[in-house]
Amino acid sequence: MALKVDLDLEKRAKEAFVDDNFELAIDLYSQALEMDPKKADLFADRAQANIKLRNYTEAVADANRAIELDPSMPKAYLRKGTACMKLEEYQTAKGALETGAALKPGDARFTNLIKECNERITEESDEHQQSVTSNVPPNVESQLDATKSLESSTGQGILHQAMTLTKLMYRHEFYQKPDEVVVSVLAKGVPADNVTIEFGEQILSVSIGCAGEEAYIFQPRLFGKIIPEKCRYVVLPTKVEIRLAKAETINWTTLEFCKENTVPQKLNVSSGVSSHRPLYPSSKPRGVDWDKLEAQVTKEEKEEKLDGDAALNKLFRGIYQDADEDTRRAMQKSFVESNGTVLSTNWKEVGSKKVDGSPPEGMEMKKWEY
């Protein structure tokens, strides 16, 4: 019976994909995988639906899972290669596509994509070389021309030395909450005008420049996706603090994306004060649940049985805690002015006059002089 349900879900998922209803297709594939979590075809097909929705990170994770379950499946490598290319991970994409091409020789899809990967890799290499050349100061270029023989003998060029001696370096760290990741770049005394930060779907770009020094560039591809319009940053005297709004409430095991990334785990966010506490990667479980202990003590106090004056005082405390502002003022005024013999909760009655003492029957009021 379970097999029949799996096949039915898979058929409906494929029909939804053909109808361009990719979200429904992913939902149906996910339901089928819950019943048969070791079917590689389902992961590969869900990867294709994720590619259509531009969920490239999820597509890579699905393709990797399909490859783990069936290393001889060409379409799994095709899905991985396609998604990695969209993420501009051309070296990784090329490796996956070459493996798929070996499994399915003559398939033009692999050949064309491998060719495109090679072109992109070449372009990136050329752009990097041009960037390095354009950043050379004029005086360094003249020294480089004059000392080529020295470079060849030492194996270290003057260009490399000049660029590394003045390069700014800052340490960074991060912690996370269920809905955001907070990144701190530990740069002291940096003017706000020298800081440029941009946010992408899964990219953070930080540039800190100072006069006479090469700009500090930190541009990681992030572990998960973010919501750029909700991200913000502030330049403080000791650091630059960046707040990244998570697109999903998942646990980031690292700040930067790694190629061996697995399917991220959802955070179980409960409604309460504890949901706003930062989740540090190095945090350990607390030995004592203080929230639970406080609730238990409060409950015991309410249920405590008292006698005599203690019970009366507890009653008055309860009235005072639950009272509005006028009632509290009336209680304070009447108690103080009557030397503790009158306790009124009616502000209209005691607010406009002095409250005289009213001792119990058989007792006499006495005024103390200090």
C-alpha positions in Angstrom: 0.0 0.0 0.0 2.9 2.4 0.8 4.5 1.8 -2.5 1.2 2.6 -4.3 1.0 5.9 -2.4 4.6 6.7 -3.3 4.0 6.2 -7.0 0.8 8.2 -6.9 2.6 11.1 -5.2 5.5 10.9 -7.6 3.1 10.9 -10.6 1.3 14.0 -9.3 4.6 15.8 -8.6 5.7 15.2 -12.2 2.4 16.4 -13.5 2.6 19.6 -11.3 6.2 20.2 -12.7 5.0 19.8 -16.3 2.2 22.4 -15.5 4.9 24.8 -14.2 3.5 24.5 -10.6 6.9 24.0 -9.1 5.9 24.8 -5.5 3.3 22.1 -5.5 5.8 19.7 -7.2 8.3 20.3 -4.4 5.6 19.7 -1.7 4.6 16.5 -3.4 8.2 15.3 -3.8 8.8 16.1 -0.1 5.7 14.0 0.9 6.9 11.1 -1.2 10.4 11.3 0.4 8.9 11.1 3.8 7.6 7.7 2.8 10.7 6.6 0.9 13.7 8.7 2.0 16.2 6.6 0.1 14.9 7.0 -3.4 17.5 9.0 -5.3 15.2 9.8 -8.2 12.9 11.8 -5.9 15.9 14.0 -4.7 17.1 14.6 -8.2 13.6 15.6 -9.4 13.0 17.8 -6.4 16.4 19.5 -7.2 15.1 20.3 -10.7 12.0 21.9 -9.2 14.1 24.0 -6.8 16.2 25.2 -9.8 13.1 26.4 -11.5 12.2 28.4 -8.4 15.8 29.7 -8.1 16.3 27.8 -4.8 19.8 27.0 -5.9 21.3 26.1 -2.5 18.4 23.7 -1.9 18.9 22.2 -5.3 22.6 21.5 -4.7 21.7 19.8 -1.4 19.1 17.6 -3.1 21.5 16.7 -5.9 24.2 15.8 -3.4 21.8 13.5 -1.6 20.8 11.8 -4.8 24.5 11.3 -5.6 25.1 9.7 -2.2 22.2 7.3 -2.7 23.0 6.5 -6.4 26.5 7.6 -7.6 25.7 6.3 -11.1 22.8 8.7 -11.8 23.8 11.2 -14.6 20.8 13.5 -14.0 21.9 14.1 -10.4 25.2 15.4 -11.6 23.4 17.5 -14.2 21.2 19.1 -11.5 24.2 19.8 -9.3 26.2 21.3 -12.1 23.4 23.5 -13.2 22.7 24.8 -9.7 26.3 25.4 -8.9 26.7 27.5 -12.1 23.8 29.7 -11.0 25.6 30.2 -7.8 28.8 31.0 -9.7 30.6 28.0 -8.3 32.1 27.1 -11.7 34.9 24.8 -10.5 32.4 22.7 -8.5 30.0 22.7 -11.3 32.6 21.6 -13.8 33.6 18.7 -11.6 30.0 17.5 -11.3 29.3 17.9 -15.0 32.5 16.0 -16.0 31.5 13.1 -13.8 28.0 13.1 -15.4 29.4 13.2 -18.9 31.5 10.2 -18.2 28.4 8.3 -17.1 26.4 9.4 -20.1 28.8 9.9 -23.1 27.5 11.9 -26.0 24.9 13.9 -24.1 25.2 17.4 -25.5 23.8 19.0 -22.3 27.0 18.1 -20.4 29.2 19.1 -23.2 27.7 22.5 -23.6 27.6 23.3 -19.9 31.2 22.1 -19.4 32.2 24.5 -22.2 30.4 27.3 -20.5 32.1 26.6 -17.2 35.5 26.7 -18.9 34.6 30.1 -20.4 33.4 31.5 -17.0 36.5 30.2 -15.2 38.8 31.9 -17.8 36.8 35.1 -17.5 37.2 35.1 -13.7 40.9 34.5 -14.0 41.3 37.4 -16.5 39.2 39.7 -14.3 41.3 38.8 -11.3 44.5 39.5 -13.2 43.2 42.8 -14.4 42.2 43.8 -10.9 45.6 43.0 -9.5 47.3 45.0 -12.3 45.0 48.0 -11.9 45.8 48.2 -8.2 49.5 48.6 -8.7 50.7 52.2 -7.7 52.8 53.9 -10.4 55.9 54.0 -8.3 55.7 50.2 -7.8 55.3 49.6 -11.6 58.5 51.6 -12.3 60.4 49.6 -9.6 59.0 46.4 -11.0 60.4 47.2 -14.4 63.8 48.1 -13.0 64.2 45.0 -10.8 62.9 42.1 -13.0 66.1 40.2 -12.5 65.8 40.5 -8.7 62.3 39.0 -8.8 63.4 36.0 -10.8 66.2 35.3 -8.4 64.2 35.7 -5.2 60.9 34.2 -6.4 59.0 37.1 -4.7 58.0 40.1 -6.8 58.0 43.7 -5.5 54.3 43.9 -6.6 53.4 41.2 -4.1 55.4 42.8 -1.3 54.0 46.3 -1.9 50.4 45.0 -1.9 50.7 42.9 1.2 52.6 45.4 3.4 49.8 48.0 3.4 46.8 45.7 3.2 44.2 46.3 6.0 43.2 43.2 8.0 40.4 42.9 10.5 39.1 40.0 12.4 35.4 39.2 12.3 33.0 37.0 14.4 29.3 36.2 14.5 26.5 34.9 16.5 22.9 34.2 15.6 19.3 34.4 16.7 16.4 32.5 15.2 15.6 35.3 12.8 19.0 37.0 12.2 22.7 36.6 12.2 24.9 39.4 13.8 28.4 39.8 12.2 31.0 42.0 13.9 34.0 43.3 12.0 36.5 44.4 14.7 37.7 47.6 13.1 38.4 50.4 15.6 38.0 54.1 14.9 36.9 53.7 11.3 35.0 56.7 9.9 31.5 55.8 8.7 32.2 57.4 5.3 34.9 54.8 4.7 32.6 51.8 5.2 30.5 50.4 2.3 28.2 47.4 2.9 25.9 45.8 0.3 23.5 42.9 0.7 22.6 40.3 -1.8 20.3 37.2 -1.7 23.1 35.1 -0.3 26.1 37.5 -0.5 27.5 40.0 2.0 29.9 42.6 0.7 32.0 44.7 3.2 34.5 47.3 2.1 36.5 49.4 4.5 39.0 51.9 3.0 41.5 54.2 4.6 43.7 56.8 2.9 47.1 55.4 1.9 46.1 51.8 2.5 44.5 49.0 0.4 40.9 48.6 1.2 39.8 45.7 3.4 37.4 43.5 1.4 35.2 40.8 3.0 32.8 39.3 0.6 31.6 35.9 1.7 28.9 33.8 0.1 26.7 33.2 3.2 25.6 29.9 4.7 21.9 30.6 4.0 19.8 33.2 2.2 19.0 36.6 3.7 16.4 39.3 3.1 18.5 42.3 1.8 15.9 45.0 2.5 15.7 44.0 6.2 19.4 43.9 6.7 21.2 46.8 8.4 24.5 47.9 9.9 26.0 50.4 12.2 29.6 51.8 12.5 30.6 51.8 16.2 33.9 53.1 17.7 35.2 49.6 18.2 33.6 47.7 15.4 31.2 47.5 12.5 28.1 45.6 13.5 26.1 44.0 10.7 22.6 42.4 11.2 21.6 39.9 8.5 17.8 39.0 8.4 17.5 35.3 7.8 15.1 34.3 5.0 14.5 31.0 6.9 14.7 30.2 10.6 17.5 27.7 10.1 20.6 27.1 12.1 23.7 28.4 10.5 26.6 26.1 11.4 29.0 28.5 9.8 28.9 32.1 8.5 30.1 31.2 5.1 28.7 28.6 2.7 30.8 25.5 2.2 30.6 23.2 -0.8 30.0 20.1 1.4 26.9 21.9 2.8 24.2 19.5 4.0 20.4 20.2 4.3 20.1 22.8 7.0 18.1 22.1 10.1 15.1 24.2 11.0 15.2 26.0 14.4 12.3 25.2 16.7 11.2 28.7 17.7 8.8 28.8 20.6 6.8 31.8 21.5 8.3 33.3 24.7 11.2 35.3 26.0 13.7 32.5 25.4 13.1 32.8 21.6 14.9 36.1 21.5 18.1 34.9 23.2 21.2 34.7 20.9 22.3 31.3 19.8 26.1 31.2 20.0 27.9 28.4 18.1 29.8 27.5 21.3 26.9 27.8 23.7 26.3 24.8 26.1 22.9 23.7 27.5 22.2 25.4 30.8 22.4 23.2 33.8 19.4 25.0 35.5 16.2 26.1 33.7 15.8 29.4 35.6 12.5 30.3 33.9 11.0 27.0 35.0 12.4 27.4 38.5 10.9 30.9 38.8 7.5 29.7 37.7 7.6 26.9 40.2 8.5 29.3 43.1 5.7 31.7 42.1 3.2 28.9 42.1 4.3 27.7 45.5 4.0 31.2 46.9 0.4 31.5 45.7 -0.5 28.1 47.1 1.2 28.7 50.5 -1.1 28.4 53.5 -0.7 31.2 56.1 -2.4 32.1 59.4 -3.0 35.2 61.4 -1.2 38.4 60.5 0.9 36.7 57.8 -2.3 35.7 56.0 -3.7 39.2 56.3 -0.5 40.8 55.0 -0.5 38.4 52.1 -4.1 39.4 51.3 -3.2 43.1 51.4 -0.1 42.5 49.1 -2.3 40.7 46.6 -4.8 43.5 46.6 -2.0 46.1 46.1 -0.3 44.2 43.3 -3.5 43.7 41.3 -4.8 47.2 41.9 -4.9 50.2 39.6 -2.9 53.4 40.2 -5.7 55.3 42.1 -6.3 52.3 44.4 -2.6 52.1 45.3 -2.4 55.8 46.0 -5.5 55.5 48.3 -3.9 52.6 50.2 -0.6 54.3 50.7 -2.1 57.6 51.8 -4.6 56.2 54.2 -2.1 53.8 55.8 0.6 56.5 56.3 -1.7 59.3 57.6 -3.6 57.0 59.9 -0.4 55.5 61.4 -1.3 52.1 60.1 -4.8 52.0 61.5 -6.8 52.6 58.3 -6.4 51.0 54.9 -8.7 52.4 52.2 -9.0 51.6 48.5 -11.2 54.5 47.6 -9.2 57.5 46.3 -12.2 59.7 45.9 -12.9 59.4 49.6 -9.4 59.8 51.0 -7.7 61.9 48.2 -9.0 65.3 49.2 -8.7 65.1 53.0 -6.4 63.9 55.7 -7.1 60.4 57.0 -7.5 60.3 60.8 -6.4 57.3 62.8 -9.0 54.8 63.9 -7.6 52.5 66.6 -9.3 49.3 67.5 -11.9 49.3 70.2 -10.4 49.5 73.6 -7.1 51.1 72.4 -5.9 54.7 72.3 -4.0 56.6 69.6 -0.8 58.0 70.8 1.4 60.6 69.0 5.0 59.9 69.1 7.5 62.8 69.4 11.0 62.4 68.0 
